[in-house]
């Protein structure tokens, strides 16, 4: 049996601009369970989720699993960035654009959608950040990085 590609984000350190409650915290977005939900907090108009891969990797694919039960349209005008600039605290939010923009979602997401972002050529980075630009909650079930 040949092993598949390694999900670099699985159980890695992850940060968020906010989260709704202890039961919807950012670790749920990288725990391998596609039924758990990360959800940002109230009054966060540009919420973000940032994964520290722990080292610089060549990133060739990112997969985002949108919420399956409802509210998929809350993923709105989202952006994914890859780079070496750390995004690990609320005060780092202004630095997000310093990392390379690799994907945008124009408009609203779809409930249950899986967004596969293939990067060719791959991008080098330690930090992978998803930011919602729609002024609503950011909530996803999982984010994988390869």
N, C-alpha and C positions, 0 to 999 in steps of 0.2 A: 504494500500500500504506500502510495506517495502522499506525503503531507501537503496540505494546501498552504497558501500564503499565511504568514503570521500577522494577526491583527495587532499592530503596534500600540493601539490605544487601550487595549483590554486591561482593565484594573490599574491604569496609570493615574497619576495625580491629575486632578481636574479642578478647575476653578470656574466660578460664575459671578456675574455682576450682581446677581440676587437669586434667591430661590424662595418658593412659596412656603415651604415648611420642611421640617426635618425628614419627612417621608417623601419629599420630592427633590432632594438635593442633587448636586451635580454628579456624584459618583454613580448615580443610576444610569447615566448616559454612556458609561464605559464598563458596565458590569457584565456584559454578555447576555443579559436578560432583555429580550425585546418586548416584554410585557410591562416592565417597570417604566415609570415616566419621570423624566426631569422636567420641572416647570419653574420658570423664573417668577419673581415676586411682583407684587402690585407696584404701580407707579414707576416702573422701569421702562422707559420709552425706547431704549436701544439695547435690550438685553443681549448678553453674550455668554458663551460657554467656551472655555479655552483648555485644551489638553496639552500637558507637558509630556512629551514622549520620552524624556529623560536623557536623550542624546540627539545629535543631529542625524537624521535619516534622509534617504532619498524616497520621497513620498510619490507613489504612482497612482494611488486610488484612495478615494474617501467615499464612504457610504453613510448616508444619513437615513435613518428610519423615522418617518414622521409618526405622530401619534395615531394609533389604530382605531380607537373607540369613538373619537369625535374631534371636532375643532381643528382639523388639519389646516384650515385657511389662516390660522394664527401664525404659521410660518409664512412670513410675508416680506418680500424684497430682501431676503436673507443673503448674506455673503459668507464665503469661506475664505480664510487666509492661512497661508503657511509661511513660516519664517523663523528667525532666530531671536526676535525681540520678545522678551517674556511678558505674558499677559496673565498675571496671577493675583491681582488685587483690583478693587474698584477704581483706585487712582490710576491704574494702567490703561483704562479704557480709551483715553486719547491717543495711545500709542498703537492701537490696533491697525490703523492704515499703514504703519511702517512695515508690516509684513505683507507679502505678495498676495494680491487678490487672485484667486484661482477659479472662483465660481460665483455666480449670482443666480438667484431665483427671482425672475421678474414677476411680480404680483404674488398671488396667494398660492400656498401649497394645497395639497389634497390629502384628506384623511386616509391613512394607511399607505401612503406613497413611500417608495424607496427610491432615493436619489443616489445614483452611482456616478461619481465624478472621476473620470479617467484623466490623468495628467500625463500628457506626452508632449514634450519630455517631462520626466519627473522633476519635482521641486525639492530643494534641500531645505530642511527645517527641523526644528525641535518643537515648535509650538503650532498647533492647529486650532484655529478659532472660528466658531460659527457665531454670527451676529445677526439678529433680527432688526431690520430697519423699518418695520411696520408699526411701531408704537403699541404693540400688543404683547401678550405673553410669548415667551419662547418655550416651547415644550416639544421634546422628542423622546423617543424610546431608546435609541442607541445611535452612537456615532463610531464608525470603524475607520481605521487608517491603515493603509498597506503601502 
